[in-house]
Amino acid sequence: MTPKRKLIAGNWKMNGTLEANDALVRAVVAGMKQARCDVALCVPAPYLAQVQMLRHGSTIDLGAQDVSAQEQGAYTGEVSAKMLREFGVRYAIVGHSERRQYHGETDALVADKARTALANGVTPIVCVGETLAEREAGQTVEVVKRQLAAVIHVNGHCISEIVVAYEPVWAIGTGRTATPEQAQEVHALLRKQLGAATAQAERVHILYGGSMNAANAASLLAQPDIDGGLIGGASLKAPDFLQIIAAASA
Ligand code: 13P
């Protein structure tokens, strides 16, 4: 099998302005002409239309940071997968630790969001990851397996269509990165878990997220089961994001 292209997805989180986005996306588009990896930008919902226009003519895919588990109806504040499709959205992050932590999202809800996304042609980027307390208590394997199992349980028939992101909570926004070996160990485990549910587990992109930056990207991306990155802070700076894209193109 030829190695699959890596996927570098920026997660802007709740950052951006019309003016800043314009400069950032233009710089990324101009700088990624030689990219030999897939690139996505997961932007706040109000900016989807703007970024859809700005990325025009480039290979950048558009992503959302969340999606409703419901199809439509009386769910104030929610954004449906169908609406995302109308804006050309290819990916939606589901189950980011910030949503699990601050918005009480459960494993079951995350699994339902993945299902609704898939049913509407949006690829869910399913985030899993342990907290520092869980890692220190030796519960990393148990936690990430439980989180992924819920998604497999609900989406088993099309599980090879998802993207998984391993984001250790203690590495997010802290400048503290998992070592390539620590990350690879968990990625291999997640691949094995997917392999029990599908013959296509090799096809699934398993991204690493958590303080990935221009300096550490290459060593993380060199690991056999790290198929790309989900980038927070460094995706807001064009030079840094472009260096990660270059590392993924090597
Ligand atoms: P940072 O890259 O800022 O640590 O964020 C990672 C993340 O949460 C991406 O979803």
Residues whose N, C-alpha, C, O or C-beta is under 5 A from the ligand:
A	BS01	13P	N11 A171 I172 G173 T174 G209 G210 S211 M212 L230 I231 G232 G233 A234
